[in-house]
Amino acid sequence: MADWGGYSVNPKLVARMGIYKDVVDCSDEASDYKLRPNFVIAMAVAPEMFAKDHAQLALDMVEKVLFVCSHWSESSRKRAR
């Protein structure tokens, strides 16, 4: 079992670790655990709110999941034409 370090987490819904949740206690609890890069804006505006090691892990996850998948999808579309 993972150590959640005092964070509010429902382990049954965690599909991806290393992200920042941008909503808390949403009526659709699964929405709390979707990777959305909204936190990147908060990091730019108020970096003091983020632990450097957690922030880097989350930024790496955004790059890995959103940029790489997006690039792959674009490449696939071009080949399909």
N, C-alpha and C positions, 0 to 999 in steps of 0.2 A: 504494500500500500504506500502510495506517495505521501510525502510530508508536504502539506499545503501551507505551512508557515503562518498559520493564523488567518489566511485569506478565506473569504466566504466561497466555498466550492462544493458543488454536488458531484462527487466522483462518478456517479452513474452517467452523467451527461458529458463528461470530458472526453472529447475525441482527439483533441490536439493540445499538447502542453506547450508552454513558451509563448503565450499570447497574452495581451491585455484585454480584459473584458471592457467593452465600452457602454454596457448597460448592466444594471444590477437589479435583481428582483423583478424582472420583466414578467408579464402575465403568461407569456410563453417561455418557460424557463430555459428551453433549449436554445433560444435566441441569445441568451447570455454567453454562450460558448462558441459562437460563430466567429471566424477570423475576418475582421474588418479593419482596414488600416486607418480608421479615424484617429486612433491614438497617436499616430505619427504627427498630426497637427498639434496635439497637446504637447508632445515632446519638443516641437520647435518653439512653441510659445512659452512653455514653463518646464524646461529640462530639469530643474531642481526637484520636481515632483517624482522623478523616476530614478530608481537605483541603476547605476551604469551597467552592471552585469545583466540585470533583467531586461533593460532597454535594448542592449545589443542582441540578446537572444530573441526578443520580439521582432526587432528589425530584420534579423536574419531569417526569421520565419516568414515575414511578409515577402521578402525577396524570393525565398525558396518557393513558396506556395503561390503567391499572386503573380509575381513577375515571370517566373519560369513557366508556369502554366499558361499565362497569357501569351508569352512568346511562342510556346509550343503550338497553341491554338492558331495564332496568326500564321505561323509557318505551314501548318497543315492546310489552312484555307488556301494559301497561295499555291500549294502543290495540287490541290483539288481542282483548280481552275483550268 
